[in-house]
Amino acid sequence: MAEVTLSSSIQTTLRSSQRVSSLQARNQERLSTGNKFNSFVDNPRAVSVSRSLTNRASDLQGIKNNISQGVTKLRSTQAGLETVGKTLNQLKATALQLEKSSSPQETASLNEQFNSIKQQLDFVTQDTSFGGTNFISSSPDSANIDFNEDGSSGIDIQGTASDSTSLGVTTSVASIDAAISTVRSSIESFGASQATLSIREDFTEKLSNQLEAGAAKEVQADLNEEAAVSLSLSTRGALAAAATNIASQSERSIIQLF
């Protein structure tokens, strides 16, 4: 079978059509992904930098989530301690009544009431748990929360046993006052740790967002520009197809002369 040879004019228009098709495919990929560079072949440096920034941003998001968990745990702890403080005030009021009691029957009733309230205090410290962590139980947990990827910066949170036995609560008003002072100190300490975590949480979120923005800047396409290019390529494609058709018709017309 004889080989079909295309004229130079048709070859030129076909190459033009192929070039336009190739550009349209690249343009459609950019529009669909939003990126002008999608692989190392497109731009090794830009893609490498973008992926590096994206990976770090992802790592920081994981760290930020852990910090957020820490903030919530400390909020729960402070809520528990505030309840302990209120319960201690109840115990103090009962202890004051006991000091004034002169009736054995009344004293027995007040002691029973005192022990019941004290038990409720212990229930509060036992139940102040979040995600399996309890900073104020009779056997308090501790936690280390990292602020960066390699763990070189972070914060250690030490629990403080705040049950009635650990606080040394008795029917003595002085012992209850001492317990109230201890609980207030614990609230301040945990509050300071929570403030530190909240500040770091906000910083980590902002840093992660900046890294994501930097990664996008390296590879992101200008969609307005790509939309204009798409329109231009559609016009060029139509013109190339028309040129091929005209060239083909011209050749047929010449052949018909022979």
Residue pairs with C-beta under 8 A, 6 or more apart in sequence:
6 14
7 247
7 251
9 247
9 250
9 251
10 244
10 247
10 248
10 251
13 240
13 243
13 244
13 247
14 244
16 236
16 240
16 243
17 237
17 240
17 241
17 244
20 233
20 236
20 237
20 240
21 237
23 229
23 233
24 230
24 233
24 234
24 237
27 226
27 229
27 230
27 233
28 230
29 38
30 36
30 38
30 221
30 226
31 221
31 223
31 226
31 227
31 230
33 221
34 220
34 221
34 223
35 219
35 220
35 221
36 42
36 219
36 220
36 221
36 222
36 226
37 43
37 46
37 47
37 50
37 218
37 219
38 47
38 219
39 47
40 47
40 48
43 219
46 218
46 219
47 218
47 219
49 215
49 218
50 215
50 216
50 218
50 219
51 215
53 211
53 212
53 214
53 215
53 218
54 211
54 212
54 215
56 149
56 211
57 208
57 209
57 211
57 212
57 215
59 149
60 149
60 204
60 207
60 208
60 211
61 208
63 146
63 147
63 148
63 149
63 204
64 201
64 204
64 205
64 208
66 145
66 146
67 145
67 147
67 197
67 200
67 201
67 204
68 201
69 131
70 143
70 145
70 155
70 157
70 197
71 194
71 197
71 198
71 201
72 130
72 131
73 130
73 131
73 133
73 135
73 143
74 135
74 157
74 190
74 191
74 193
74 194
74 197
75 194
76 128
76 129
76 130
77 128
77 130
77 135
77 136
77 190
78 187
78 190
78 191
78 194
79 128
80 124
80 125
80 127
80 128
80 136
80 162
81 128
81 136
81 162
81 183
81 186
81 187
81 190
82 187
83 124
84 121
84 124
84 125
84 136
84 162
84 183
85 180
85 183
85 184
85 187
87 117
87 120
87 121
87 124
88 121
88 167
88 169
88 176
88 179
88 180
88 183
89 180
90 117
91 114
91 117
91 118
91 121
91 169
91 176
92 173
92 176
92 177
92 180
94 110
94 113
94 114
94 117
95 114
95 171
95 172
95 173
95 176
96 173
97 110
98 107
98 110
98 111
98 114
98 171
99 173
101 107
101 110
111 171
114 171
118 164
118 169
121 163
121 164
121 169
122 138
122 163
122 164
122 165
125 134
125 136
125 137
125 138
125 161
125 162
125 163
126 134
126 137
126 138
126 163
128 134
128 135
128 136
128 137
129 137
133 141
133 143
134 140
134 141
134 159
135 141
135 142
135 143
135 157
135 159
135 160
135 190
136 159
136 160
136 161
136 162
136 163
136 186
137 159
137 161
137 162
137 163
138 161
138 163
138 165
138 166
139 161
140 158
140 159
140 160
140 161
140 162
141 159
142 156
142 157
142 158
142 159
143 156
143 157
144 154
144 155
144 156
144 157
145 154
145 155
145 157
145 197
146 153
146 154
147 153
147 154
147 155
147 200
147 204
148 154
155 193
155 196
155 197
155 200
157 190
157 193
160 186
160 189
161 167
162 182
162 183
162 186
164 179
167 178
167 179
167 182
167 183
168 175
168 178
168 179
169 175
169 176
169 179
170 176
